Amino acid sequence: MTVVGLLGGGQLARMLALAGTPLGLRFRCLDPAPSPPASAIAEHVRAAYDDHAALTRFIDGLEVITYEFENVPAAVAAAVDRRVPVYPTPEALRVSQDRLAEKEFLRWLGVPTAPFVPVDAPEALPAALAAVGLPAIIKRRRLGYDGVGQAVIADVLDAHRAWIEVGGEPAVVEGRVSFARELSIIAVRGTSGETRFYPLVENHHTDGVLRWSIAPALDVASELQHQAEELASRVLRAWSYVGVLVLELFEVDGKLVVNEIAPRVHNSGHWTIEGAATSQFENHLRAILGLPIGSTAVTGYSALVNVIGTLPDVTPILRLPDTHLHLYDKAPRPGRKLGHVTARVAEPQLLEARVALLQQLVRQERRPSCNACS
């Protein structure tokens, strides 16, 4: 029996285990939380990621290990990789958990990004803002997610407030990009180098949190899809990558600018569970186990709406045709992703109305003014 190790036991680990169970796979997760979402499906080793005795118990009998979020210590993933293969490569984890390292990596690859300048002290902010222009965004280099750890800087007088808001830690100041829309490309690459792409997805954020997506994105020229695939391919090749990788993108005058790399399955790909021939979760498992990559063809049009902050009344949602609710078994908390809903429609003109209805039914809460919400 093949047992897959999961560094992290959150909702992404849960959905990986749900996708792999029908394939005859078993799962074991390492997570310091008492009952993370994946623990309902996977064996749970509760311990800190750097607990050496727990790591030994965790890796015993595993065939392959993957990670479900970027805040797993890269040094731990690299150490484990010497005993059991870890995919994606721990180098991808190391780079992606540091915004500056990620931006410099993309620049080295010739991948377009927003202008950026590293800032290690508040005294460096005026020069950084002069370099990237105003308005700008300051993002702390590490442990930022879903809009946490970043702030908008409207003018130079606003810079000190923003520095304090992101924790007064080493950061990156980025110039604002005037984009037409936010997109993402989901790629998957196997151990043999076999690579497939899902169609571009259009994403809509509020307070830095993904609220809803539509897939495939509408009015996408073949050239834009090709451009996204080419940018993702540069990253995949540079890292000899194995697994699912997502690039978050801005569309600017028909060109793409990369905002972030996600070396894992991604919220903007959750629609693939019902909306594609093979979900991103199954394809990630296929990739890391050396199995053939499944078809990424879509089945109609999908609208994905996140459940945020409070749990909805499920009955009205389940009455809707071809609508699928996924709850993550997480306690409600302001700004927290508790689940998602995917609705499939046959015609793209039906998407807008379905998204609006789902947003009413899930009652998405706005994050309060704090940096402590997850």
C-alpha positions as CSV (number, residue, x, y, z in Angstrom):
1,M,0.0,0.0,0.0
2,T,1.4,3.4,-1.0
3,V,1.5,6.0,1.8
4,V,2.0,9.6,0.9
5,G,3.3,12.1,3.4
6,L,1.8,15.6,3.8
7,L,3.8,18.3,5.4
8,G,0.9,20.3,6.8
9,G,-2.6,19.1,7.5
10,G,-4.8,22.0,6.4
11,Q,-7.6,22.0,3.8
12,L,-5.2,21.5,0.9
13,A,-3.9,18.4,2.5
14,R,-7.5,17.3,3.2
15,M,-8.4,17.7,-0.5
16,L,-5.3,15.9,-1.6
17,A,-6.2,12.9,0.6
18,L,-9.8,13.0,-0.6
19,A,-8.5,12.8,-4.2
20,G,-6.0,10.1,-3.5
21,T,-8.2,7.7,-1.5
22,P,-10.1,6.4,-4.5
23,L,-6.7,5.7,-6.1
24,G,-5.9,3.3,-3.3
25,L,-3.5,5.7,-1.6
26,R,-3.1,6.3,2.1
27,F,-1.9,9.5,3.7
28,R,0.0,10.7,6.8
29,C,0.2,14.3,7.7
30,L,2.6,16.2,10.1
31,D,1.0,19.2,11.7
32,P,1.3,20.9,15.1
33,A,-2.4,21.6,15.3
34,P,-4.5,19.3,17.5
35,S,-7.0,18.3,14.8
36,P,-6.2,19.9,11.4
37,P,-8.7,19.4,8.5
38,A,-6.7,16.5,7.0
39,S,-6.7,14.5,10.2
40,A,-10.3,13.2,9.5
41,I,-8.8,11.3,6.5
42,A,-5.1,11.0,7.1
43,E,-3.1,9.6,9.9
44,H,-2.0,12.6,12.0
45,V,1.4,13.0,13.6
46,R,1.0,16.0,15.8
47,A,4.3,17.7,16.3
48,A,6.4,20.8,15.4
49,Y,7.9,20.5,11.9
50,D,11.4,20.5,13.3
51,D,10.7,17.8,16.0
52,H,13.4,15.3,14.9
53,A,11.8,12.3,16.7
54,A,8.4,13.1,15.2
55,L,9.9,13.5,11.8
56,T,11.4,10.0,12.1
57,R,8.0,8.6,12.9
58,F,6.4,10.6,10.2
59,I,8.6,9.4,7.3
60,D,8.7,5.7,8.3
61,G,7.2,3.8,5.4
62,L,6.4,6.8,3.2
63,E,7.0,6.5,-0.5
64,V,6.9,10.2,-1.3
65,I,6.3,13.5,0.6
66,T,4.7,16.7,-0.5
67,Y,3.8,20.0,1.3
68,E,0.5,21.8,1.3
69,F,1.6,25.4,2.1
70,E,4.7,27.5,1.9
71,N,5.4,28.0,5.6
72,V,6.8,24.6,6.3
73,P,10.5,25.2,7.1
74,A,12.5,24.7,3.9
75,A,15.4,23.3,5.9
76,V,13.1,20.5,7.3
77,A,11.9,19.7,3.8
78,A,15.5,19.5,2.5
79,A,16.6,17.3,5.4
80,V,13.6,14.9,4.8
81,D,14.3,14.8,1.1
82,R,17.6,13.1,1.8
83,R,15.6,10.1,3.1
84,V,12.3,10.2,1.2
85,P,11.7,12.1,-2.0
86,V,10.0,15.5,-1.5
87,Y,8.1,17.0,-4.4
88,P,8.0,19.8,-5.4
89,T,11.7,20.4,-4.8
90,P,12.5,21.9,-1.4
91,E,14.3,24.6,-3.4
92,A,10.9,25.8,-4.7
93,L,9.7,25.9,-1.1
94,R,12.7,27.9,0.0
95,V,12.4,30.5,-2.8
96,S,8.6,30.9,-2.6
97,Q,8.5,31.5,1.1
98,D,10.7,34.7,0.8
99,R,9.1,37.4,-1.4
100,L,12.5,38.9,-2.3
101,A,14.1,35.6,-3.2
102,E,11.0,34.8,-5.4
103,K,11.1,38.2,-7.2
104,E,14.9,37.9,-7.8
105,F,14.4,34.3,-9.1
106,L,11.7,35.6,-11.6
107,R,13.9,38.4,-12.7
108,W,16.8,36.0,-13.3
109,L,14.4,33.9,-15.5
110,G,13.4,37.0,-17.4
111,V,9.8,36.8,-16.2
112,P,8.1,40.2,-15.9
113,T,7.1,41.3,-12.4
114,A,6.0,44.6,-10.8
115,P,9.0,46.9,-10.0
116,F,10.4,46.0,-6.6
117,V,13.0,47.2,-4.0
118,P,14.0,45.4,-0.8
119,V,13.7,47.4,2.4
120,D,15.3,46.3,5.6
121,A,14.7,49.5,7.7
122,P,12.2,52.3,7.6
123,E,14.9,54.8,6.7
124,A,15.2,53.1,3.3
125,L,11.5,53.6,2.4
126,P,11.8,57.1,0.8
127,A,14.4,55.9,-1.7
128,A,12.4,52.7,-2.4
129,L,9.3,54.7,-3.1
130,A,11.2,57.0,-5.4
131,A,12.4,53.9,-7.3
132,V,9.1,52.1,-7.7
133,G,6.7,55.1,-7.7
134,L,3.5,55.9,-5.9
135,P,1.1,54.4,-4.9
136,A,3.1,51.3,-3.8
137,I,2.6,48.2,-1.8
138,I,4.8,47.1,1.0
139,K,4.9,43.3,1.7
140,R,6.9,41.6,4.5
141,R,9.3,39.1,3.0
142,R,8.1,36.1,5.0
143,L,4.9,34.6,6.5
144,G,2.5,36.7,4.4
145,Y,-0.6,35.2,2.9
146,D,-4.1,36.2,1.8
147,G,-3.3,39.9,2.2
148,V,-1.8,39.5,5.7
149,G,1.6,41.2,6.0
150,Q,1.1,43.9,3.3
151,A,-0.2,47.4,3.2
152,V,-0.8,50.1,0.6
153,I,1.4,53.2,0.7
154,A,-0.4,56.2,-0.8
155,D,2.3,58.8,-0.3
156,V,5.7,59.2,1.4
157,L,4.0,60.5,4.6
158,D,2.1,57.2,4.8
159,A,5.2,55.0,4.7
160,H,5.9,54.8,8.4
161,R,2.4,53.7,9.2
162,A,2.6,51.0,6.5
163,W,6.0,49.8,7.8
164,I,4.5,49.4,11.3
165,E,1.4,47.7,9.9
166,V,3.4,44.9,8.2
167,G,5.3,44.2,11.5
168,G,8.4,46.4,11.0
169,E,10.2,43.4,9.4
170,P,12.4,43.1,6.3
171,A,10.0,43.7,3.4
172,V,9.7,44.3,-0.3
173,V,8.2,47.5,-1.7
174,E,6.4,47.0,-5.1
175,G,5.1,49.5,-7.5
176,R,1.4,49.2,-8.2
177,V,0.5,47.5,-11.5
178,S,-2.4,49.0,-13.4
179,F,-4.0,45.7,-14.5
180,A,-7.1,44.9,-16.4
181,R,-7.8,41.7,-14.4
182,E,-6.1,39.1,-12.2
183,L,-5.5,35.6,-13.7
184,S,-3.8,32.4,-12.7
185,I,-2.3,29.5,-14.7
186,I,-2.3,26.0,-13.1
187,A,0.5,23.8,-14.4
188,V,1.4,20.2,-13.6
189,R,4.6,18.4,-14.4
190,G,5.5,14.8,-13.7
191,T,8.7,13.0,-12.9
192,S,9.2,12.2,-16.6
193,G,8.9,15.9,-17.5
194,E,5.4,15.4,-18.9
195,T,3.6,18.7,-18.6
196,R,0.0,19.9,-18.9
197,F,-1.8,23.2,-18.2
198,Y,-5.3,24.1,-17.2
199,P,-6.9,27.1,-18.9
200,L,-6.4,30.5,-17.5
201,V,-8.6,31.3,-14.5
202,E,-9.9,34.8,-13.7
203,N,-9.7,35.7,-10.0
204,H,-11.3,38.4,-7.8
205,H,-9.9,39.5,-4.5
206,T,-11.0,41.7,-1.6
207,D,-8.6,42.6,1.2
208,G,-6.1,40.3,-0.4
209,V,-8.4,37.3,-0.1
210,L,-9.6,35.4,-3.1
211,R,-13.4,35.8,-3.1
212,W,-14.4,34.2,-6.4
213,S,-13.0,32.8,-9.6
214,I,-14.4,31.8,-13.0
215,A,-12.9,29.1,-15.2
216,P,-12.0,29.2,-18.0
217,A,-11.4,33.0,-17.9
218,L,-13.5,34.6,-20.6
219,D,-12.3,36.5,-23.6
220,V,-8.8,34.9,-23.5
221,A,-6.9,34.9,-26.8
222,S,-4.9,31.9,-27.6
223,E,-1.8,34.0,-27.4
224,L,-2.5,35.0,-23.8
225,Q,-2.9,31.3,-22.8
226,H,0.3,30.5,-24.7
227,Q,2.1,33.3,-22.9
228,A,1.0,32.1,-19.5
229,E,2.1,28.5,-20.3
230,E,5.5,29.8,-21.5
231,L,6.1,31.7,-18.3
232,A,5.1,28.8,-16.2
233,S,7.4,26.5,-18.2
234,R,10.4,28.6,-17.5
235,V,9.8,28.1,-13.7
236,L,9.1,24.4,-14.1
237,R,12.3,23.8,-16.1
238,A,14.5,25.9,-13.8
239,W,13.5,23.9,-10.8
240,S,13.1,20.5,-12.5
241,Y,9.7,20.8,-10.9
242,V,7.4,17.9,-10.1
243,G,3.7,18.5,-9.1
244,V,1.2,21.3,-9.5
245,L,2.5,24.8,-9.7
246,V,0.5,28.0,-10.0
247,L,1.5,31.5,-11.2
248,E,-0.7,34.4,-10.0
249,L,-0.8,36.9,-12.8
250,F,-1.8,40.4,-13.8
251,E,-3.1,41.1,-17.3
252,V,-1.7,44.4,-18.5
253,D,-2.4,45.6,-22.0
254,G,-2.6,42.1,-23.4
255,K,0.6,41.0,-21.6
256,L,1.2,39.1,-18.4
257,V,3.0,40.1,-15.2
258,V,3.7,37.6,-12.5
259,N,2.6,38.5,-9.0
260,E,3.4,35.3,-7.1
261,I,4.4,31.7,-7.4
262,A,2.5,29.0,-5.5
263,P,4.5,25.7,-5.5
264,R,1.4,23.6,-4.6
265,V,-2.2,23.1,-5.3
266,H,-4.0,26.4,-5.1
267,N,-7.4,28.0,-4.2
268,S,-7.9,29.2,-7.7
269,G,-7.8,25.6,-8.9
270,H,-10.4,24.2,-6.5
271,W,-13.0,24.3,-9.3
272,T,-11.1,21.5,-11.1
273,I,-12.7,19.0,-8.7
274,E,-16.0,19.2,-10.6
275,G,-15.0,21.4,-13.5
276,A,-12.2,19.5,-15.2
277,A,-11.6,15.9,-16.4
278,T,-8.9,15.5,-13.7
279,S,-8.7,17.7,-10.6
280,Q,-5.5,19.6,-9.7
281,F,-5.4,17.4,-6.5
282,E,-5.4,14.1,-8.4
283,N,-2.9,15.4,-10.9
284,H,-0.6,16.6,-8.2
285,L,-0.6,13.1,-6.8
286,R,-0.2,11.5,-10.2
287,A,2.8,13.8,-10.8
288,I,4.7,13.1,-7.6
289,L,4.1,9.3,-7.8
290,G,5.4,9.1,-11.4
291,L,1.9,8.2,-12.8
292,P,0.5,9.5,-16.1
293,I,-0.8,13.1,-15.9
294,G,-4.6,13.2,-16.4
295,S,-6.5,15.3,-18.9
296,T,-6.8,19.0,-17.9
297,A,-9.8,19.5,-20.2
298,V,-12.7,21.5,-18.7
299,T,-16.3,20.4,-18.5
300,G,-18.4,23.6,-19.2
301,Y,-17.8,26.8,-17.3
302,S,-17.2,26.9,-13.5
303,A,-17.8,29.6,-10.9
304,L,-15.9,29.2,-7.6
305,V,-16.9,31.2,-4.5
306,N,-15.1,30.9,-1.2
307,V,-16.9,30.6,2.1
308,I,-15.1,33.1,4.4
309,G,-15.6,33.9,8.0
310,T,-18.9,32.3,8.8
311,L,-20.6,29.1,7.9
312,P,-23.6,29.3,5.5
313,D,-27.0,27.7,5.6
314,V,-26.2,24.7,3.3
315,T,-29.8,24.0,2.2
316,P,-30.3,26.8,-0.3
317,I,-26.9,26.1,-1.8
318,L,-27.6,22.4,-2.3
319,R,-30.9,23.3,-4.0
320,L,-29.0,24.9,-6.9
321,P,-28.4,22.7,-10.0
322,D,-24.9,21.4,-10.5
323,T,-23.6,23.2,-7.4
324,H,-21.1,21.6,-5.1
325,L,-20.3,22.6,-1.5
326,H,-16.9,21.8,0.1
327,L,-16.5,22.6,3.8
328,Y,-13.1,22.2,5.4
329,D,-14.0,21.4,9.0
330,K,-12.5,24.6,10.3
331,A,-13.8,26.8,13.1
332,P,-15.3,30.1,12.0
333,R,-13.2,33.1,12.4
334,P,-13.2,36.5,10.7
335,G,-11.3,36.4,7.4
336,R,-10.8,32.6,7.5
337,K,-11.5,30.4,4.5
338,L,-13.9,27.8,5.7
339,G,-14.9,26.2,2.4
340,H,-15.8,26.8,-1.2
341,V,-18.7,26.3,-3.6
342,T,-18.3,25.4,-7.2
343,A,-21.2,25.8,-9.7
344,R,-21.0,24.6,-13.3
345,V,-23.0,26.2,-16.1
346,A,-23.3,25.4,-19.7
347,E,-23.1,28.9,-21.1
348,P,-20.6,31.7,-20.0
349,Q,-23.3,34.3,-19.8
350,L,-24.8,32.5,-16.8
351,L,-21.7,32.9,-14.7
352,E,-22.2,36.4,-13.4
353,A,-25.7,35.7,-12.1
354,R,-24.5,32.5,-10.5
355,V,-21.6,34.2,-8.7
356,A,-23.8,36.9,-7.4
357,L,-26.3,34.4,-6.0
358,L,-23.6,32.3,-4.4
359,Q,-22.0,35.3,-2.8
360,Q,-25.4,36.1,-1.2
361,L,-25.8,32.6,0.1
362,V,-22.3,32.2,1.6
363,R,-22.3,35.7,3.2
364,Q,-18.6,36.3,2.8
365,E,-17.3,38.4,5.7
366,R,-14.7,41.1,5.3
367,R,-11.5,40.8,7.3
368,P,-11.3,43.1,10.3
369,S,-8.5,45.7,10.5
370,C,-5.8,43.4,11.9
371,N,-2.9,41.2,10.8
372,A,-3.8,38.3,13.0
373,C,-6.5,36.6,10.9
374,S,-5.9,33.4,8.9
